[in-house]
Amino acid sequence: MVFTNGCFDIIHAGHVDYLEKAKSLGDVLIVGMNSDSSIKRIKGGKRPIVSQDYRARVLIALKAVDYIFIFEDDTPYKVIETIKPHVLVKGADWPIEKIVGKEFAEKVERIPFEYDISTSKIIERVVKLYCSDKS
């Protein structure tokens, strides 16, 4: 059993690649997804862009994802403590010492990003293209 988590606000190719790689590390991939209120606390009042129901709908449609759990806390610590995954996965941008719940997993894997894309970069591009004075 593999577990990973994130906001997955505007789902993009980087998310899909990451989730496919996470799934390849085991038989079942469980994704913990931050709730709308959790994202607001972490990223500020303008986020999320996409509501948790819509984000969950897109995530569960991905072939790599077997189960989704929406959590209300700022971190999935309680979820990880409860399910005790065989493999806990985060992006390579997370230092191992900052990975929440690592003590409950048999193994921790950090996956490097293959795509130079993020929700923040998408938002910046939309604002630049559609909200500037220049047409």
C-alpha positions in Angstrom: 0.0 0.0 0.0 1.4 3.4 -1.1 0.2 6.7 0.4 0.8 10.2 -0.8 -0.9 13.5 -0.2 -1.3 17.0 -1.6 -3.7 19.8 -2.5 -4.0 18.9 -6.2 -5.7 22.3 -6.8 -5.4 22.6 -10.6 -4.5 19.1 -11.7 -1.8 19.1 -14.3 0.8 16.8 -16.1 3.2 17.1 -13.2 0.6 15.7 -10.8 -0.3 12.8 -13.2 3.4 11.9 -13.6 4.0 12.0 -9.9 0.9 9.8 -9.1 1.8 7.3 -11.8 5.3 7.0 -10.3 3.9 6.7 -6.8 1.5 3.9 -7.9 4.4 2.0 -9.5 5.9 1.6 -6.0 3.1 -0.8 -4.8 -0.2 -2.4 -5.6 -2.7 0.2 -4.2 -2.3 4.0 -4.2 -4.2 6.0 -1.6 -4.2 9.8 -2.1 -4.8 12.1 0.9 -6.2 15.3 -0.5 -6.3 18.5 1.6 -9.8 19.8 2.1 -10.8 23.3 1.0 -10.5 24.7 4.5 -7.1 23.1 5.0 -5.8 24.7 1.8 -7.1 28.1 2.8 -5.1 27.8 6.1 -2.0 26.7 4.3 -2.0 28.7 1.1 -4.2 31.7 1.9 -7.8 32.8 1.3 -7.7 32.9 -2.5 -7.1 29.1 -2.7 -8.2 26.6 -3.6 -9.1 27.5 -7.1 -11.0 24.2 -7.6 -13.3 22.9 -4.9 -12.5 19.6 -3.1 -15.4 17.8 -4.7 -14.2 18.7 -8.2 -10.6 17.9 -7.3 -11.6 14.5 -5.9 -13.6 13.8 -9.0 -10.6 14.3 -11.3 -8.2 12.5 -9.1 -10.3 9.3 -8.7 -10.6 9.2 -12.5 -6.9 8.8 -12.9 -5.8 5.2 -13.6 -3.0 5.4 -11.0 -5.3 6.4 -8.1 -7.2 3.7 -6.2 -8.6 5.6 -3.3 -8.9 9.2 -2.1 -9.2 10.5 1.4 -10.0 14.2 2.0 -8.5 15.4 5.3 -9.4 18.5 7.2 -6.1 18.9 9.2 -3.2 20.8 7.8 -1.2 17.6 7.5 -2.2 14.0 7.0 -0.4 12.8 10.1 -3.5 11.2 11.7 -4.3 9.4 8.4 -0.8 8.1 8.0 -0.7 7.0 11.7 -3.9 5.1 11.1 -3.2 3.3 7.8 0.5 2.8 8.3 1.4 2.6 4.6 4.1 0.3 3.3 5.4 3.2 1.2 5.0 6.9 1.9 5.7 9.1 -1.1 6.4 12.8 -1.4 8.0 15.0 -4.0 11.8 15.3 -4.0 11.5 18.9 -3.0 10.5 17.7 0.5 13.5 17.1 2.8 13.2 13.8 4.5 13.1 15.3 7.9 10.0 17.4 7.0 7.9 14.5 5.7 5.0 14.1 8.0 4.2 10.6 9.3 7.4 9.0 8.0 7.8 7.1 11.3 4.6 5.1 10.5 5.7 3.9 7.0 8.0 1.0 6.2 9.7 3.0 3.5 9.7 6.7 2.4 10.3 7.5 -1.3 10.9 11.0 -2.7 10.0 11.4 -6.4 11.7 14.1 -8.5 9.5 16.3 -10.7 9.8 15.7 -14.4 7.7 18.7 -15.4 8.3 22.4 -14.8 4.7 23.1 -13.9 2.7 23.9 -10.7 -0.6 25.3 -9.7 1.1 28.5 -8.8 2.8 28.8 -12.2 -0.6 28.2 -13.9 -2.2 30.9 -11.9 0.6 33.3 -12.6 0.3 32.6 -16.4 -3.4 33.1 -16.4 -3.1 36.4 -14.5 -0.4 37.6 -16.9 -2.3 36.6 -20.0 -5.8 37.7 -19.0 -5.5 40.3 -16.3 -2.7 42.6 -17.5 -3.5 46.0 -19.2 -1.7 44.8 -22.4 -3.9 42.7 -24.7 
